[in-house]
């Protein structure tokens, strides 16, 4: 009954949004307007002014049924032709959400909670970019992410207050010729897939599946890397290649020393620490990260000034792309085999040594090698009715060392540091992932002249070698999302209502030979209403 009440509350919020009106903006520059009447002719001194007949009443201009396209947005031209400019882009995404939590979730210290209706700030961002010369580009991207009532603050797993406003991107770029541009800085010119380079402003569904960013906040800074890149287009082939630093990770916590790569048994002098054959990110990983992505554009070409691939064009373009990409980081992971056994004396010595034990206890190093292939299709269906169809599909092959699995939940409503809390799901790991999404923009006037509706659905299927059933076979990860976008003013002002059937993997135990044995998966409902405005 409580779940039903929350669902009705979210639906009521959406219904109230449907009554909103689109912003009406003045005609774009260059559109003719009705000229002002000429001034009356001068009269000779002492002569009466000529009589005038009352002017015919002028009908007020008809308000457009839809807002004028947003275009370049907040752009300040620094030259008459607009070739030198300063542009600002800002957006907020706010979530109102009902979540049935994973088993054992805490909402506060010592307070288990089965479910809740919560509010969170999914993203708050600002981009400033400028071109003072056609060959030079500079842009800065700052913001915050995932602030909830219990997380996302300075201490993200314990406190939600004063979230860290940090640099997402700080980039300088030089255009060598029409085929090549070179850039450097903290950048988002990622490889791997189209979704790995996706814009967060115009998703077809509520959000990205997140598995498209497999190393997020591990060897990168919120999917960005410090390095150099080359990008460009040759004919219909669009490409990007980059070389980044591997940011240090696992400097604290259980996986910061080799002891965390094992399971301890026994007591006192009989203690043993046995390797668990599960790879984690290497605290000594300092090799460069190499990545790239290329796509062939069969129909219309897409803009590539910035590294933000569009999720849905809402019928304004006809695009069909096939792409492939990779990411490689040598020795990015490390593990201990089940044959690595430390006795009590070795355990005590490693505990005393701390991080120095990385050089005294033997471990195995593993490369991070990720590959993908994808296809994107977006087309108007009936231009008079305004209908359009969008679909995207991607396959990932992830190699991240034996039995590696990582759990993540967007704007996680659970308190604490447990990897399985709140809405966390298996996010990435060694194995294979398939993801597909599709949406259809309905005809105009379905919900009145001011609101456009786009139903969608997506499905993710992943098989990670570190998740096993009792019989030893892989326990697959299945995630279904379905919902609709409600556009008040294209992507600039929209609501998204999403339902997710989320798998709960908390019923697990360590498996012989590495990984975990999943003893059953239960599906939890998650209903989210996102409000988005960007300028």
C-alpha positions in Angstrom: 0.0 0.0 0.0 2.9 2.3 0.8 4.5 1.6 -2.6 1.3 2.5 -4.3 1.0 5.7 -2.4 4.5 6.8 -3.5 3.8 5.9 -7.1 0.6 8.0 -7.1 2.5 10.9 -5.6 5.0 10.8 -8.3 2.3 10.5 -11.0 0.6 13.6 -9.5 3.8 15.6 -9.8 4.0 14.7 -13.4 0.4 15.6 -14.1 0.9 19.0 -12.6 3.9 19.4 -14.9 1.8 18.6 -18.0 -0.1 21.9 -17.5 3.0 24.0 -17.8 3.4 26.1 -20.9 6.4 26.5 -23.2 8.4 29.6 -23.1 7.5 32.0 -26.0 10.5 33.8 -27.3 10.7 36.7 -29.7 11.2 36.0 -33.5 14.8 35.1 -34.3 17.1 37.8 -35.8 16.4 38.4 -39.5 12.7 37.7 -39.3 10.8 40.7 -40.7 8.5 42.6 -38.4 5.7 45.0 -39.1 7.2 48.4 -39.9 6.3 51.5 -37.9 4.0 54.0 -39.6 5.8 57.0 -41.2 5.8 60.3 -39.3 3.2 62.9 -40.2 4.3 65.5 -42.8 5.3 68.9 -41.4 2.8 71.8 -41.6 3.4 75.4 -42.5 3.4 77.9 -39.6 -0.1 79.1 -38.8 -1.8 76.4 -40.9 -4.0 73.8 -39.2 -2.7 70.3 -39.1 -4.3 68.1 -41.8 -7.1 65.9 -40.7 -6.3 62.2 -40.3 -8.6 59.3 -40.3 -8.3 56.9 -37.4 -5.9 54.1 -38.2 -7.3 50.7 -38.7 -6.7 48.5 -35.6 -3.7 46.2 -35.9 -4.4 42.6 -34.9 -2.0 41.5 -32.2 0.6 39.0 -33.4 -0.3 35.4 -33.1 1.7 33.5 -30.4 3.7 30.7 -31.9 2.4 27.2 -31.1 5.9 26.2 -30.1 8.9 28.0 -28.8 11.6 29.2 -31.1 14.5 26.8 -31.2 17.0 27.5 -28.5 19.9 27.7 -30.9 23.3 28.9 -29.6 21.8 29.7 -26.2 23.7 32.1 -23.9 26.3 33.2 -26.4 28.1 36.6 -26.3 29.6 37.5 -29.7 32.9 39.2 -29.5 33.1 40.0 -33.2 30.4 41.2 -35.6 30.3 37.9 -37.5 30.1 35.8 -34.3 33.3 33.9 -35.1 34.8 35.1 -31.8 32.5 34.4 -28.9 32.0 33.4 -25.3 29.3 30.8 -24.6 27.8 29.6 -21.3 25.9 26.3 -20.8 24.3 25.5 -17.5 21.9 22.8 -16.3 20.3 21.1 -13.3 18.8 17.6 -13.0 16.7 17.0 -9.9 15.3 13.6 -8.9 12.1 12.8 -7.0 12.4 9.1 -6.4 10.8 6.1 -4.7 13.3 3.3 -4.1 12.8 -0.2 -2.6 16.2 -0.6 -1.1 18.6 -3.5 -1.4 18.4 -5.9 1.6 20.3 -4.6 4.7 20.4 -0.9 3.6 20.8 1.7 6.3 19.3 5.2 5.9 21.2 6.6 8.9 23.7 5.1 11.5 22.0 2.1 13.0 18.7 2.7 11.2 17.8 0.0 8.6 15.3 1.2 6.0 13.3 -0.9 3.5 12.2 1.9 1.2 11.8 5.7 1.0 10.7 8.7 -1.1 13.8 10.9 -1.5 15.0 14.0 -3.4 18.4 14.4 -4.9 20.5 16.6 -7.1 21.7 14.3 -9.8 23.7 16.9 -11.7 24.4 20.6 -11.4 26.9 21.8 -14.1 28.3 24.9 -15.8 30.3 25.0 -19.0 32.2 28.1 -20.3 33.8 27.9 -23.7 35.3 30.4 -26.1 36.8 30.7 -29.5 38.8 33.9 -30.1 40.4 32.4 -33.2 38.9 29.7 -35.5 41.8 27.5 -34.7 41.7 27.8 -30.9 39.2 26.5 -28.4 39.2 26.8 -24.6 36.5 25.4 -22.3 35.9 24.8 -18.6 33.3 22.5 -17.1 32.6 22.5 -13.4 29.8 21.1 -11.2 28.6 18.6 -8.6 26.8 15.2 -8.9 24.7 12.8 -6.8 23.9 14.9 -3.7 21.3 13.1 -1.6 20.2 13.4 2.0 22.8 10.9 3.1 25.7 11.1 0.7 27.5 13.2 -1.9 29.0 15.7 0.5 32.6 16.4 1.5 32.7 12.9 3.0 30.5 11.3 0.3 29.6 8.0 2.1 28.8 9.7 5.4 27.5 13.2 4.8 25.6 15.1 2.1 26.5 18.6 3.1 28.6 21.0 1.0 29.2 18.7 -2.0 32.6 19.3 -3.7 32.3 21.7 -6.6 35.1 20.4 -8.8 36.6 20.7 -12.3 35.1 18.2 -14.7 37.0 19.5 -17.7 39.7 22.2 -18.4 40.7 21.9 -22.0 42.7 23.8 -24.6 42.5 22.7 -28.3 44.2 23.7 -31.5 42.8 22.9 -35.0 45.7 21.7 -37.1 43.6 21.4 -40.3 40.2 20.2 -41.3 41.1 16.6 -40.6 42.8 17.0 -37.2 42.5 18.9 -33.9 44.9 18.4 -31.0 43.9 19.1 -27.4 45.2 18.8 -23.8 44.0 19.1 -20.3 41.4 17.4 -18.1 39.1 16.2 -20.9 36.2 14.0 -21.8 37.5 12.8 -25.2 36.9 9.2 -24.2 37.3 6.1 -26.3 35.4 2.9 -25.9 31.9 3.8 -27.1 29.4 6.4 -28.1 27.7 6.1 -24.7 31.1 6.6 -23.0 31.2 10.0 -24.7 27.5 10.8 -24.2 26.0 14.2 -23.4 24.1 14.2 -20.1 21.7 16.8 -21.5 19.8 14.8 -24.1 19.6 11.1 -23.1 16.9 9.1 -24.7 16.2 7.4 -21.3 16.5 8.8 -17.8 20.2 8.4 -17.6 23.2 6.4 -18.9 23.4 2.7 -17.9 26.6 3.7 -16.0 28.4 0.5 -17.1 29.5 2.6 -20.1 31.9 4.2 -17.7 33.6 1.1 -16.3 36.6 2.9 -14.6 34.7 5.9 -13.2 36.3 7.4 -10.1 39.0 4.6 -10.1 41.7 5.6 -12.6 39.9 8.8 -13.8 38.3 11.8 -12.3 34.5 11.3 -12.8 35.1 9.8 -16.3 37.6 12.5 -17.3 41.4 12.1 -17.7 44.4 14.4 -17.7 46.2 14.0 -21.0 46.3 14.8 -24.6 44.1 13.8 -27.5 43.7 14.0 -31.3 40.3 14.1 -32.9 38.8 14.8 -36.3 36.9 13.6 -39.3 38.1 12.2 -42.6 35.2 12.0 -45.0 32.4 10.2 -43.1 34.8 8.7 -40.5 34.8 10.5 -37.2 37.6 9.5 -34.8 39.3 10.4 -31.4 42.5 9.0 -29.8 43.8 10.0 -26.3 46.6 9.3 -23.9 45.9 10.0 -20.2 47.5 9.7 -16.8 46.2 6.8 -14.7 45.1 8.6 -11.5 46.2 6.9 -8.3 43.5 4.8 -6.7 42.9 2.5 -3.7 45.3 4.5 -1.6 43.3 3.8 1.5 40.8 1.1 2.5 40.8 -2.7 2.3 42.3 -2.9 -1.2 45.2 -0.6 -0.5 47.5 -3.4 0.6 47.8 -7.1 -0.5 46.1 -8.2 2.7 42.8 -6.9 1.3 43.2 -9.4 -1.6 42.8 -12.3 0.7 40.5 -13.9 3.2 41.7 -14.3 6.8 40.9 -17.4 8.9 41.9 -18.7 12.3 43.0 -16.9 15.4 46.2 -16.0 17.2 49.3 -17.9 15.9 47.0 -20.0 13.7 45.9 -17.1 11.5 46.1 -17.5 7.8 45.4 -15.0 5.0 44.7 -16.8 1.7 44.4 -15.0 -1.7 40.9 -14.8 -3.0 41.7 -14.6 -6.7 39.7 -11.4 -7.1 41.3 -8.5 -8.9 41.1 -4.9 -7.6 42.5 -1.6 -8.9 46.3 -1.5 -8.5 47.4 1.1 -5.9 50.7 1.3 -7.8 49.1 1.7 -11.2 50.9 4.5 -13.0 51.0 3.4 -16.6 49.2 5.6 -19.1 45.6 5.0 -20.2 45.2 4.7 -24.0 41.7 4.9 -25.5 40.0 5.6 -28.8 36.7 5.5 -30.7 35.8 5.8 -34.4 32.4 5.8 -36.0 31.3 5.9 -39.6 28.5 8.3 -40.3 26.3 6.9 -43.1 23.7 9.6 -43.2 23.9 13.1 -41.8 27.1 14.2 -40.0 27.0 15.2 -36.3 28.7 18.1 -34.7 32.1 17.2 -33.0 33.3 20.5 -31.6 32.7 19.2 -28.1 32.9 15.5 -27.0 29.2 15.1 -26.2 27.3 12.6 -28.3 23.5 13.2 -28.6 21.1 10.6 -27.2 18.1 11.6 -29.3 17.6 14.3 -31.9 13.8 14.5 -31.6 13.4 14.3 -35.4 15.8 17.1 -36.3 18.4 14.9 -37.9 18.7 11.6 -39.7 21.7 9.7 -38.3 23.0 6.2 -38.8 26.4 5.5 -37.2 28.4 2.3 -36.6 31.3 2.6 -34.2 34.0 0.7 -32.2 36.4 1.7 -29.5 38.9 0.5 -26.9 40.5 1.4 -23.6 43.8 -0.1 -22.4 45.8 0.4 -19.2 48.8 -1.9 -18.5 48.9 -3.4 -15.0 45.9 -1.5 -13.9 44.6 -4.3 -11.7 46.3 -6.6 -9.2 45.3 -9.8 -7.3 46.6 -12.7 -5.2 45.9 -16.3 -6.3 44.4 -18.9 -3.9 47.8 -20.4 -3.7 49.1 -17.2 -1.9 48.9 -18.0 1.8 50.4 -15.8 4.6 50.9 -17.1 8.1 50.4 -15.1 11.3 54.0 -13.6 11.3 53.6 -12.5 7.7 50.2 -11.0 8.4 51.6 -9.0 11.4 54.6 -7.8 9.3 52.3 -6.7 6.5 50.0 -4.9 8.9 52.9 -3.0 10.4 54.3 -2.1 7.0 51.1 -0.8 5.6 51.5 0.5 2.0 55.1 -0.7 2.0 53.8 -4.3 2.0 53.0 -3.7 -1.7 56.6 -4.3 -2.3 57.1 -7.3 0.1 54.0 -9.5 -0.7 53.9 -11.0 -4.1 50.9 -10.1 -6.2 49.8 -10.6 -9.8 49.3 -7.7 -12.2 46.6 -7.6 -14.8 46.0 -5.2 -17.7 42.7 -3.4 -18.1 41.6 -4.1 -21.7 38.1 -3.0 -22.8 36.5 -3.2 -26.2 33.2 -2.2 -27.7 31.1 -2.0 -30.9 27.9 0.0 -31.2 25.2 1.3 -33.6 23.1 4.4 -33.4 20.0 5.3 -35.5 17.8 8.4 -35.3 15.3 9.5 -37.9 12.1 11.5 -38.3 9.2 9.2 -39.2 6.5 11.7 -40.2 7.7 15.3 -40.3 4.2 16.7 -40.6 3.1 14.9 -37.4 6.5 15.4 -35.8 7.1 11.8 -35.0 10.6 10.3 -34.7 12.4 7.0 -33.8 15.6 6.6 -31.9 17.6 3.4 -31.1 21.0 2.6 -29.8 22.8 -0.8 -29.1 26.2 -1.5 -27.7 28.3 -4.6 -26.9 31.2 -4.4 -24.3 33.9 -6.9 -23.7 35.6 -6.1 -20.3 38.9 -7.7 -19.2 39.8 -6.4 -15.7 41.5 -9.3 -14.0 40.1 -12.5 -12.4 36.6 -12.3 -11.0 36.5 -8.5 -10.7 33.0 -7.0 -10.1 32.2 -3.5 -8.9 28.9 -2.2 -7.6 27.5 1.4 -8.1 24.1 3.1 -7.6 23.3 6.5 -9.1 22.6 9.1 -6.3 22.6 6.2 -3.9 20.0 6.7 -1.2 21.7 4.2 1.2 23.9 5.4 4.1 27.4 4.2 4.7 30.2 2.5 2.7 28.7 -0.9 1.9 29.1 -1.6 -1.8 25.7 -3.3 -1.9 23.6 -0.6 -0.1 20.7 1.3 -1.5 20.2 1.0 -5.2 23.6 -0.4 -6.1 23.8 -3.0 -8.9 26.8 -4.8 -10.5 28.2 -2.0 -12.6 31.3 -3.4 -14.2 33.7 -6.3 -14.1 35.4 -9.0 -16.2 32.9 -10.3 -18.7 30.5 -9.2 -21.4 27.7 -6.5 -21.4 25.0 -5.8 -23.9 22.7 -2.8 -23.8 19.9 -1.6 -26.1 17.5 1.3 -25.9 14.7 2.6 -28.2 12.2 5.4 -28.1 9.5 6.9 -30.2 8.5 10.6 -30.3 4.7 10.7 -30.5 2.7 13.0 -32.8 2.1 16.6 -31.7 -1.0 17.4 -29.6 -1.1 14.0 -27.9 -1.2 15.9 -24.6 -2.0 19.4 -25.9 -0.1 21.9 -28.1 2.7 22.6 -25.6 3.9 19.1 -24.5 5.7 16.5 -26.6 5.8 12.9 -25.3 8.5 10.2 -26.0 8.0 6.7 -24.6 11.2 4.6 -24.3 12.5 1.4 -23.0 16.0 -0.1 -22.3 17.5 -3.4 -21.3 20.9 -4.3 -20.0 22.3 -7.9 -19.9 25.7 -8.5 -18.3 27.6 -11.7 -17.5 30.5 -11.2 -15.1 32.8 -14.1 -14.2 32.9 -13.0 -10.6 29.1 -13.7 -10.1 28.3 -17.4 -10.0 25.3 -19.6 -9.2 25.5 -22.6 -6.9 26.2 -24.8 -9.9 29.1 -22.7 -11.0 27.4 -21.1 -14.0 27.4 -17.3 -14.3 24.6 -15.4 -12.7 23.5 -12.8 -15.2 22.7 -9.2 -14.4 19.3 -8.1 -16.0 18.2 -4.5 -15.7 15.0 -3.1 -17.3 14.0 0.5 -17.6 10.9 2.0 -19.1 9.3 5.4 -19.1 8.7 8.5 -21.1 10.2 12.0 -21.7 7.8 14.9 -21.5 9.2 17.9 -23.4 8.0 21.4 -22.6 10.8 23.0 -24.6 12.8 20.3 -26.3 15.7 19.1 -24.1 15.9 22.6 -22.5 12.9 22.0 -20.3 11.7 18.4 -19.8 10.4 15.9 -17.3 11.3 12.2 -17.4 9.3 9.5 -15.6 11.2 6.2 -15.3 10.4 2.8 -13.8 13.4 0.4 -13.1 13.3 -3.2 -12.2 16.5 -3.4 -10.3 18.3 -6.7 -9.3 19.3 -7.0 -5.6 22.5 -9.1 -5.4 22.9 -8.9 -1.6 22.2 -12.6 -1.1 25.8 -13.8 -1.8 28.8 -15.5 -0.2 32.4 -16.0 -1.2 32.8 -18.8 -3.8 35.6 -21.4 -3.9 38.2 -20.3 -6.4 37.2 -16.6 -6.3 34.3 -14.4 -6.9 31.0 -14.8 -5.1 28.1 -17.3 -5.2 24.8 -15.6 -5.7 22.1 -17.5 -3.8 19.2 -15.6 -5.4 18.3 -12.3 -7.0 15.3 -10.3 -6.1 14.0 -7.4 -8.2 13.3 -4.1 -6.5 11.1 -1.3 -7.9 12.6 2.2 -8.5 10.4 5.0 -9.7 12.1 8.3 -10.6 10.8 11.7 -11.8 13.5 13.9 -13.2 13.1 17.6 -13.7 15.7 19.1 -16.2 16.3 22.6 -17.3 19.3 23.7 -19.3 20.2 27.0 -20.8 
